[in-house]
Amino acid sequence: MNKSAKVKDSEVENDLPAFQQATEYFEKYWGGSVKLVFTNSTAPPKGAWVMTIKDVLDDPMAYGYHDVKHGVPYSMVGTDGSWTITFTHELFEMLADPFIDRLSLAGSTPYLVEVGDPVESNQFAFTLKNTKGKDIKLSDFVYPQYYRPGAKGPYDFGHYVDRPLQLLMEGYISWWTPYGWEQDSNSTHSDTPPREG
């Protein structure tokens, strides 16, 4: 759904096949079968997972985020930064962890499975062509073996990660402790906010 004045409907429609192709790449590693559909209906089909593109989000510290409302996953995608990277970041994370409760046990540590966060810097994006032949940037994502210490790589789609649980520049990861959530980040040389709130 597009509610942006900066991004035209035609741009979203032209980019949609590239988003669908990227989703199929993602599904090879994480499973699932998703069909992306563009709509500007004020009433999308009941139970649909809606991704809304907006110029101003209710969380000013994030480029985008995904959440759950009335038991249905949804995401909000801002137009600051590269919206196509944010869009696919949130898309992949919704697919891997729709209810934001998927954990992967690494040793005795339960990590939250947020597949775009460890590799979220724009410099790790990959490109696909839209229907007009224009290259658009899409978010890198980690594979399931990223969360398995000792597993053989590759660990992410772009093949930038060298070992399990490694954080690339601007990346971060969250895990559960008896005292609540903890987070580690690689903010070296980073001057941008997290892609996700």
Residue frames relative to the residue before (quaternion, step in Angstrom):
aa qw qx qy qz dx dy dz
M 1.0000 0.0000 0.0000 0.0000 0.00 0.00 0.00
N 0.1686 -0.8014 0.5681 0.0811 3.59 -0.83 0.95
K 0.0194 0.7853 -0.6172 0.0451 3.55 -0.70 1.16
S 0.4564 0.6929 -0.4290 0.3571 3.55 1.22 0.54
A 0.3532 -0.6976 0.5783 0.2328 3.54 -1.19 0.64
K 0.6407 0.5406 -0.3162 0.4442 3.61 1.23 -0.44
V 0.7418 0.3236 -0.1744 0.5610 3.57 1.07 -0.79
K 0.3272 -0.7602 0.5300 0.1846 3.59 -0.67 1.08
D 0.6234 -0.5354 0.4200 0.3851 3.56 -1.22 0.57
S 0.6497 0.5342 -0.3245 0.4327 3.58 0.93 -0.88
E 0.6176 0.5399 -0.3447 0.4564 3.59 1.08 -0.68
V 0.6471 0.5036 -0.3159 0.4774 3.58 0.95 -0.87
E 0.6685 0.5022 -0.3007 0.4587 3.59 0.90 -0.90
N 0.6558 0.5035 -0.3129 0.4675 3.60 1.01 -0.76
D 0.7091 0.4563 -0.2584 0.4714 3.59 1.06 -0.72
L 0.5013 0.7068 -0.4070 0.2889 3.59 1.18 -0.50
P 0.6570 0.4962 -0.3493 0.4473 3.68 0.85 -0.72
A 0.6269 0.5138 -0.3417 0.4757 3.61 1.08 -0.64
F 0.6249 0.5190 -0.3372 0.4759 3.59 1.03 -0.75
Q 0.6490 0.5163 -0.3154 0.4613 3.58 1.00 -0.85
Q 0.6464 0.5124 -0.3171 0.4681 3.59 0.97 -0.85
A 0.6474 0.5068 -0.3167 0.4729 3.59 0.96 -0.84
T 0.6235 0.5392 -0.3317 0.4587 3.58 1.06 -0.75
E 0.6449 0.5098 -0.3185 0.4720 3.58 1.03 -0.76
Y 0.5970 0.5260 -0.3601 0.4871 3.61 1.07 -0.65
F 0.6565 0.5283 -0.2999 0.4471 3.56 0.91 -0.99
E 0.6800 0.5180 -0.2922 0.4288 3.58 0.88 -0.95
K 0.5526 0.6039 -0.4009 0.4113 3.62 1.15 -0.43
Y 0.7533 0.3749 -0.1951 0.5039 3.58 1.08 -0.69
W 0.7944 0.3046 -0.1397 0.5066 3.58 1.02 -0.74
G 0.4995 -0.6611 0.4279 0.3610 3.61 1.24 -0.19
G 0.5509 0.6177 -0.4592 0.3226 3.53 -1.35 -0.02
S 0.1072 -0.7588 0.6372 0.0813 3.51 -1.37 0.14
V 0.0562 0.8345 -0.5353 0.1175 3.54 -0.16 1.35
K 0.1709 -0.7505 0.6306 0.0997 3.54 -1.08 0.79
L 0.2353 -0.7767 0.5720 0.1191 3.57 -0.65 1.14
V 0.0417 -0.7897 0.6115 -0.0258 3.56 -0.95 0.96
F 0.3032 -0.7380 0.5723 0.1896 3.57 -0.96 0.87
T 0.1368 0.7725 -0.6125 0.0968 3.55 -0.97 0.90
N 0.1581 -0.7535 0.6216 0.1441 3.53 -1.21 0.47
S 0.2706 0.7641 -0.5254 0.2585 3.53 1.20 0.59
T 0.4476 -0.6778 0.5081 0.2863 3.56 -1.02 0.71
A 0.7544 0.2557 -0.1677 0.5809 3.57 1.28 -0.25
P 0.1416 -0.8037 0.5733 0.0732 3.61 0.08 1.24
P 0.6895 -0.4777 0.3205 0.4401 3.61 -1.17 0.38
K 0.5701 -0.6049 0.4345 0.3468 3.56 -1.02 0.82
G 0.8094 0.2466 -0.2095 0.4900 3.55 -0.91 0.97
A 0.4782 0.6624 -0.4512 0.3591 3.61 1.24 -0.10
W 0.3791 -0.6811 0.5756 0.2471 3.54 -1.13 0.67
V 0.1412 -0.8422 0.5193 0.0344 3.57 -0.21 1.27
M 0.1334 -0.7387 0.6570 0.0695 3.53 -1.05 0.93
T 0.1102 -0.8216 0.5592 0.0129 3.55 -0.56 1.19
I 0.2317 -0.7530 0.6032 0.1241 3.57 -0.86 1.03
K 0.0699 0.7997 -0.5872 0.1040 3.58 -0.70 1.15
D 0.5218 -0.6442 0.4627 0.3141 3.56 -1.15 0.61
V 0.7838 0.1573 -0.0759 0.5959 3.60 1.05 -0.74
L 0.2015 -0.7868 0.5757 0.0940 3.55 -0.72 1.12
D 0.5648 -0.6002 0.4397 0.3568 3.55 -1.24 0.38
D 0.6818 0.3510 -0.2798 0.5776 3.59 1.31 -0.04
P 0.2396 -0.8273 0.4898 0.1351 3.61 -0.08 1.25
M 0.6408 0.5372 -0.3265 0.4407 3.60 1.25 -0.26
A 0.7213 0.4084 -0.2405 0.5052 3.60 1.23 -0.03
Y 0.4580 -0.6418 0.5424 0.2900 3.55 -1.21 0.61
G 0.7792 -0.1167 0.1030 0.6072 3.55 1.20 -0.61
Y 0.0287 -0.7876 0.6139 0.0452 3.55 -1.28 0.18
H 0.2017 -0.7388 0.6186 0.1754 3.54 -1.32 0.26
D 0.0170 -0.7952 0.6033 -0.0582 3.53 -1.11 0.75
V 0.3924 -0.6807 0.5582 0.2666 3.58 -1.31 -0.22
K 0.0077 0.7834 -0.6212 0.0194 3.58 -0.96 0.89
H 0.8343 -0.0281 -0.0446 0.5488 3.57 -0.76 1.10
G 0.7175 -0.4774 0.2388 0.4475 3.57 1.01 0.88
V 0.6665 0.4765 -0.3000 0.4887 3.59 1.26 0.09
P 0.4104 -0.7116 0.5087 0.2576 3.62 -0.75 0.99
Y 0.0546 0.7722 -0.6321 0.0333 3.56 -1.19 0.64
S 0.1323 -0.7857 0.5915 0.1239 3.57 -1.23 0.16
M 0.2557 -0.7190 0.6279 0.1529 3.49 -1.35 0.49
V 0.1138 -0.7994 0.5898 0.0114 3.56 -0.85 1.04
G 0.2615 -0.7760 0.5581 0.1341 3.56 -0.66 1.12
T 0.4506 -0.7003 0.4923 0.2533 3.55 -1.25 0.39
D 0.4591 0.6189 -0.4879 0.4101 3.60 1.23 0.21
G 0.7592 0.2834 -0.2373 0.5357 3.58 -1.06 0.63
S 0.6725 -0.4339 0.3667 0.4743 3.56 -1.11 -0.66
W 0.3106 -0.8020 0.4768 0.1818 3.57 -0.16 1.27
T 0.6298 0.5416 -0.3574 0.4270 3.63 1.04 -0.61
I 0.6194 0.5038 -0.3438 0.4943 3.60 1.12 -0.60
T 0.6515 0.5060 -0.3146 0.4696 3.59 0.92 -0.88
F 0.6273 0.5509 -0.3339 0.4377 3.58 0.94 -0.89
T 0.7339 0.4118 -0.2524 0.4776 3.60 0.74 -1.01
H 0.5522 0.5765 -0.3941 0.4553 3.61 1.13 -0.53
E 0.7179 0.4354 -0.2541 0.4801 3.58 0.76 -1.03
L 0.6066 0.5580 -0.3463 0.4481 3.58 1.05 -0.73
F 0.6914 0.4721 -0.2843 0.4672 3.59 0.79 -1.02
E 0.6777 0.4870 -0.3080 0.4568 3.59 0.94 -0.80
M 0.6077 0.5285 -0.3558 0.4741 3.60 1.09 -0.61
L 0.6757 0.5013 -0.2979 0.4510 3.58 0.96 -0.85
A 0.7060 0.4579 -0.2679 0.4692 3.60 0.96 -0.86
D 0.8135 0.0656 0.0260 0.5773 3.57 1.02 -0.82
P 0.0853 -0.8726 0.4774 0.0582 3.59 0.64 1.11
F 0.7736 0.3367 -0.1807 0.5055 3.59 1.04 -0.71
I 0.4283 -0.7434 0.4216 0.2936 3.56 1.37 0.35
D 0.5915 0.5485 -0.3772 0.4551 3.53 0.96 0.94
R 0.4792 0.6690 -0.4426 0.3562 3.58 1.24 0.23
L 0.0771 -0.7998 0.5954 0.0014 3.53 -0.76 1.12
S 0.1675 -0.7455 0.6345 0.1165 3.53 -1.23 0.59
L 0.3107 -0.7751 0.5260 0.1615 3.55 -0.65 1.14
A 0.0393 -0.7654 0.6422 -0.0162 3.56 -0.74 1.16
G 0.7656 -0.0625 -0.0144 0.6401 3.55 -0.09 1.30
S 0.7461 -0.3227 0.2565 0.5229 3.59 -0.63 -1.10
T 0.5861 0.5928 -0.3590 0.4197 3.59 1.29 0.13
P 0.2366 -0.7730 0.5709 0.1437 3.62 -0.72 1.03
Y 0.1561 -0.7982 0.5801 0.0449 3.57 -0.55 1.24
L 0.4453 -0.6551 0.5404 0.2839 3.56 -1.10 0.76
V 0.3518 -0.7492 0.5259 0.1957 3.58 -0.79 1.03
E 0.1850 0.7323 -0.6209 0.2099 3.54 -0.14 1.39
V 0.2499 -0.8765 0.3959 0.1117 3.52 0.23 1.39
G 0.6869 0.4714 -0.2953 0.4677 3.61 1.19 -0.31
D 0.5685 0.6645 -0.3702 0.3133 3.58 1.13 -0.64
P 0.6981 0.4798 -0.3235 0.4215 3.68 0.75 -0.83
V 0.7791 0.2880 -0.1272 0.5421 3.61 1.20 -0.54
E 0.3173 0.8456 -0.4032 0.1475 3.55 1.24 0.43
S 0.4794 0.6730 -0.4606 0.3242 3.64 1.11 -0.22
N 0.5866 -0.6084 0.4140 0.3381 3.58 -1.04 0.81
Q 0.6129 0.5877 -0.3586 0.3877 3.59 1.06 -0.63
F 0.6905 0.4589 -0.2813 0.4833 3.60 1.22 -0.34
A 0.4061 0.7240 -0.4645 0.3085 3.59 1.28 0.14
F 0.2562 -0.7205 0.6127 0.1998 3.55 -1.26 0.42
T 0.3525 -0.7524 0.5216 0.1939 3.58 -1.20 0.34
L 0.0293 -0.7290 0.6824 0.0444 3.48 -1.32 0.59
K 0.4856 -0.6654 0.4800 0.3017 3.57 -1.20 0.43
N 0.3614 -0.7016 0.5639 0.2431 3.54 -1.09 0.72
T 0.7494 -0.4177 0.2575 0.4444 3.61 -1.24 -0.02
K 0.6622 0.4774 -0.2992 0.4939 3.61 1.26 -0.31
G 0.5572 -0.6289 0.3759 0.3909 3.59 1.29 0.06
K 0.4986 0.6494 -0.4246 0.3865 3.57 1.29 0.21
D 0.4385 -0.6705 0.5306 0.2768 3.58 -1.03 0.83
I 0.0430 -0.7733 0.6317 0.0335 3.56 -0.93 0.91
K 0.4300 -0.7131 0.5034 0.2305 3.54 -1.08 0.79
L 0.0987 -0.7955 0.5977 -0.0111 3.52 -1.00 1.01
S 0.5890 -0.6311 0.3900 0.3205 3.56 -1.08 0.75
D 0.4362 -0.6208 0.5839 0.2887 3.51 -1.18 0.72
F 0.0646 -0.7824 0.6165 0.0594 3.60 -1.26 0.31
V 0.4491 -0.6804 0.5070 0.2798 3.55 -1.16 0.60
Y 0.4618 -0.6602 0.5297 0.2651 3.53 -1.34 0.49
P 0.6850 -0.4688 0.3355 0.4455 3.65 -1.19 0.23
Q 0.6584 0.5282 -0.3282 0.4240 3.63 0.98 -0.74
Y 0.4617 0.6666 -0.4490 0.3755 3.59 1.25 -0.15
Y 0.7319 0.4263 -0.2190 0.4844 3.58 1.06 -0.78
R 0.6494 0.5133 -0.3087 0.4684 3.61 1.27 0.12
P 0.3023 -0.7631 0.5397 0.1870 3.63 -0.19 1.21
G 0.7810 0.2916 -0.2468 0.4941 3.55 -0.92 0.97
A 0.5344 0.6268 -0.4149 0.3865 3.61 1.21 -0.23
K 0.4679 -0.6592 0.5125 0.2895 3.54 -1.18 0.61
G 0.4759 -0.6775 0.4920 0.2692 3.55 -1.16 0.68
P 0.4920 0.0019 -0.8215 -0.2882 1.45 -2.48 -0.25
Y 0.4025 -0.7421 0.5051 0.1793 3.51 -1.30 0.55
D 0.7824 0.1369 -0.0953 0.6000 3.58 1.26 -0.21
F 0.6748 -0.5321 0.3356 0.3859 3.55 -1.22 0.49
G 0.7228 0.4404 -0.2454 0.4725 3.59 0.99 -0.79
H 0.3571 -0.7601 0.4614 0.2861 3.59 1.34 -0.17
Y 0.3641 0.7214 -0.5002 0.3111 3.57 0.96 0.91
V 0.6592 0.5134 -0.2998 0.4605 3.58 1.12 -0.69
D 0.3020 -0.7956 0.5089 0.1297 3.58 -0.88 1.02
R 0.8082 0.0743 0.0000 0.5843 3.59 1.18 -0.48
P 0.6456 -0.5147 0.3799 0.4171 3.59 -1.19 0.38
L 0.8564 0.1676 -0.1602 0.4613 3.53 -1.22 0.79
Q 0.4035 0.6972 -0.4920 0.3302 3.62 1.19 0.33
L 0.2376 -0.7510 0.5994 0.1423 3.57 -1.05 0.80
L 0.2910 -0.7353 0.5863 0.1756 3.55 -0.83 1.00
M 0.7264 -0.4212 0.2950 0.4560 3.58 -1.25 0.25
E 0.8258 0.1470 -0.1884 0.5108 3.55 -0.92 1.08
G 0.5363 0.6365 -0.4025 0.3811 3.59 1.25 0.02
Y 0.0444 -0.7893 0.6105 0.0486 3.55 -1.27 0.33
I 0.1532 -0.7713 0.6146 0.0626 3.53 -1.30 0.42
S 0.2115 -0.7843 0.5759 0.0919 3.57 -1.10 0.77
W 0.0041 0.7895 -0.6136 0.0100 3.55 -1.10 0.72
W 0.4751 -0.6829 0.4927 0.2552 3.53 -1.29 0.53
T 0.0649 -0.7621 0.6434 0.0310 3.54 -1.07 0.84
P 0.6711 -0.4756 0.3561 0.4433 3.62 -1.22 0.14
Y 0.6995 0.4541 -0.2568 0.4885 3.59 1.24 -0.38
G 0.7049 -0.4077 0.2654 0.5162 3.60 1.25 0.05
W 0.7361 -0.4133 0.3055 0.4404 3.53 -1.33 -0.20
E 0.1159 -0.7433 0.6555 0.0664 3.53 -1.17 0.79
Q 0.1144 -0.7936 0.5950 0.0544 3.55 -1.19 0.50
D 0.1280 -0.7562 0.6370 0.0773 3.53 -1.10 0.78
S 0.0598 -0.8059 0.5887 0.0177 3.56 -1.02 0.75
N 0.2825 -0.6943 0.6295 0.2044 3.49 -1.34 0.40
S 0.0342 0.8555 -0.5119 0.0698 3.55 0.29 1.29
T 0.2979 0.7702 -0.5130 0.2341 3.60 1.23 0.26
H 0.8518 0.0530 -0.0897 0.5135 3.57 -0.85 1.03
S 0.5125 0.6462 -0.4295 0.3679 3.60 1.17 0.31
D 0.0139 -0.7911 0.6115 0.0048 3.54 -0.93 0.93
T 0.5961 0.5436 -0.3708 0.4602 3.58 1.22 0.46
P 0.5259 -0.6193 0.4636 0.3535 3.60 -1.12 0.53
P 0.6454 -0.4852 0.3816 0.4499 3.59 -1.21 0.23
R 0.5582 -0.5974 0.4521 0.3567 3.56 -1.13 0.63
E 0.8037 0.2253 -0.0770 0.5453 3.52 1.10 -0.74
G 0.4047 -0.7192 0.5189 0.2232 3.52 -1.09 0.81
